[in-house]
Amino acid sequence: MDDLDTLATLLTKPEPSTEAITRSRNRLQDRTRGRARRRIGWLMPGVGLATAAAAVVAVIATGVTTPAGAPVSGREVLLMAAAGAERTPQGSGTYWYVRSEWSDPEIPAMESWTRRDGRRWTKGEPGDPPGVAVPTTLPLSLKGAKVSFEDLEGLPTDPEALKAWITERKGRADDMSRSEQRGDPLFPLLSLISELPTPSEVRSAAFRALATTPGVESGGAVEGGQELLIPNPEGGQEIKLVVDPETARVTRTNYLLSGDGNVAGTDEFISVTTNWTDQPPR
């Protein structure tokens, strides 16, 4: 086992959580507003979290050494996730499946199934009949414009080239945030690692690009992986992201950038599950 694998193993072992999370006010309203509004900023102020920092000794691929007892930086977590993406097979199946769950059990989970031909079904979205998967006309979206599986597979695998592609991409201004309109790549990069069916090499590039984002901090080991604290380019509440560095998957977030371009914010966390499946919508 090399140093990179050692760090990945340590990072994926969560310490006992020290989070003190205040229960969200009006979670259901939060969720509904998340669907009603597209990339137009933070939906609700949140509560800060305190987590213990993981102590490790490792030399990562960039040559940066973390001394014993020192906290792992947000940059290091993102670079480990980039390495994890390169090692993780893309998977296969008929449908790209996404499930998002709020901490409040009274709020039903949101699910979607997307085929490679672009056909999509959703379940639990505001406006969907309860307990039924229904076809939707909303396509997968990136930077306010439709994106296909082929588009995602053709994205640059170099971090700087990927950021340049995002900056140059023409989207619909009405469906983009102010930061996206001015060329900030943060939200599109988060979309690429969260719910979109992004190929492994492109995911790796997205994580490496995010590692260059100023102000990214590590919140330490928490349930589901490593917590990252990212400045919100729209201002206000910072974005909290929990990443499993080994699988390079976002497992929880307080600011959900869904695959169809919508956003939702919450005081707590939204759990995210993504995978390929042959199980049809149900």
N, C-alpha and C positions, 0 to 999 in steps of 0.2 A: 504493500500500500504506500503510495507516494504522499508527499506533503499535502497536495491538493485534495486527495481522497480523504486524508486524515481530517482536514478542516471541514470537508463536506459532512463527514460522519458526526463530528462534534456539533456542527451547526444544526443538524437535524434532530438532535436530542434536546427536547425542550426542558428548561428548568421549571420548577414550580412557579406558577404565575403569581405576580404581585399586582396584577391589574385591579383597580377599584373602579368599576364601570357604573356610572349612574344610569338607571333605566331611562330609556328614551321617552320623551314626551311626544305624543301624537305620531307613533311609528307608522300607523296605517296611512295617515295623511302624508307623511314623508314619502312613502312608497308610491302613492298615487301621484304626487307632484313630480316624483322622479320620472314617471312615464309621460306625464303631460308636458314636461319641459325638456327640451333638448339642450345640450351643451351650453348652458347660459349661466353657469356659476354654481356656487355652493348653495345648498338648499336649506341648511339649518346649522346653527352653531353647535359645536360638540364639546366633549369633555376630554381633557388631557389624560393620558395614560402613563403610568410609571412601570417600567419593567427592569429586571435585573440584566446586566450585560453578561454575555458569555465570555469566559476567559479561555483563550486558546493560544497555542504557539504554532505558527505556520508560516511558510513562505509561499505566497500565491503566485500565479503565473506571471504577474506583472513584476515580480521581484520585491514586492512590499512585504516587510517582515512585521508581524504583530508580536510584541514582547509578551512574555508570560504575565498574566494578570491584567493585561490591557483589554478594554472592550473591543469587540470586532466592529469595524466601521461599516456604515451603510454601503460604501463603495465596495468593500470586500464581500459583503453578502451578495450584492448584485453580480460581482464577477464570479462568485461561486455558483450562482444560479445560471450564469452564462455557460460555465463549464458543465453544469448539470444538464442543460438543454442539449448540448452537443452529444452527451452520452445517452440521452433518453430517446428511444425510438419514437417516431411520429405516431405510430399506431395506424389502425385501419378499421373500416366499418362503413356501413351504409349511411349513417347519420352522425353529424357532429352534435353531441348532446351537451347542454349546459343547464345546470341547476343552481339557483340562487336562493338561499334561505336566510330569513331574518331571525333574530334571537327570540322574538315574540312568537310563541306557538300559535297565536290567533291569526297571524298573517300567513296565508298559504305560500308555499314555495312557488317560485317562478321557474318554468322549464321551457326549453326550446329544443327542437330537432331540425337540423338543416342538412339537406342532401347536396351533393356536389353540383347538381343542376340548378341550385339556387332555391328550390322549393323549401318552405319553412312551415313549421307548426309551433304553436305556443300553448302553454297551459298555466293558469294561475296569474296571467297578466291582467291588470285592470281592464275591465271590459270583456274578458273572456268568460264564457259560461263556467260555473264552478265544476271542477272535477273532470273537465273534458279538454282534450287536445284539439285545437282548431287550426285550420290553415291561416296564414297571415300574409299580407302583401308587403310587410316591411322587410327589405332585404338586409343582408349584412352590410355594415357601413363603416367607413373609416374617413375621418375628417369631413363628415357631412355629406359623403357621396357613396354610392353603392360600390362594394368591393366583392369580387368573386374569389372562389378558391384558386383559380388560375392567377389572378392578380396577386394574391398572397404568396403563392409559390414562386412568383417571379420577382419578389422584392429583393433588394440588395442584401447581401450577407456581411457586408462591411459596416461597422457602426456609423462612421461618418457619412458614407454613401447613403445609408438608410435615413439618417437625419436630413440629408440634402433632398432626398426623394420626397420625404414628408413635407418639407418646407415648400417645395415646388408643386406639390399636388394641388390641383384645382378642385375645391369642394364648393358646397352650397353655403354661402355666407350666413343665411338664416339658420342653418343647422350646425354652425360651428360656434365655439366659444370665442371670446375676444382674443384670448391667447393664441388659439389656432389661426384666427384671421391674421394675426401679425407674424405668423410663422413659427411660433413656439412648438417644438415637437413633443412636449411632455405627454399631453393627453393621447395623441395617436400612439405613442410608444406604450403607454399603459394599456390601451386597447389591444395592442398586439400581444401582450403577455397575459391578458386577463381572460376574455371570452372568445376572441376570434380564433379560428382554426389555423393558426400560424405554424408553418413548418419549423422543424427543430433548429436549423441553421439561422433562420430569420429571427426566431425567438432569442437565440443566443446573441445575435447582433443587437436586438432591442435591449436586452439586459445590459450589454456593454455600453450602449449609447446612454442608457439611464444612469450608469455608473459615473458619467461625466457631468451629471446634473448638479449644479451648485446647491449646497445646503442639505443634501440627503443625509439623514442620520439613522443610526441603528437604535431600535428600542430594545434589543436583546431577544432572547429566546422566549417564545410564547407558544400557546397551543397552536399547532398547525405549521410551525416553522420559525422564521425570524421576522420580527416586526421592523418595518422601515417607516420613517417619518419624512415626508416629502413636502417641501413648500408648495402651496397651491398657487399656480401662476395667475389665478383670478383674484388672489388675495383671500383673507379670512382663514377659516379653519384649515389646518394642514391635512394632507392626505395620509392616512395610515394604511399600510399594505402589509399583509403577512405572506411571506414567500417561503415555500419549501425549496431550499437550494438544491437538494438532491434530484427532485423531479422537475425543477424549474417551473412550478405551478403556483399561481396566486391562490391561496386557500381562503383568505378572509380579507375584507377591505371595508372601510367606512365610506368609500366614495366609489360606487360601482359604475364603470363605463361598460355598458352592455354592448353585445355584438351588433345590435341594430342601431347604435348611435345614441341611445337614450342614456340618461344619467340618473342616479339616485344617491342621496346622502342620508346618513343616519348618525345618531349619537353613539351607537354601539358598532357592532361588526355585522357584515353580511358574509355568510359562508358561500364559497363558490366551488362547484365541482364541474370539471370539464373532461370529456373523453369521447372517443369514437365508440359507436355501438351499432349492432345490427338489430337491436330491439326497436320496433316501429313506435311512432307516437301513440300514447295510450293515456 
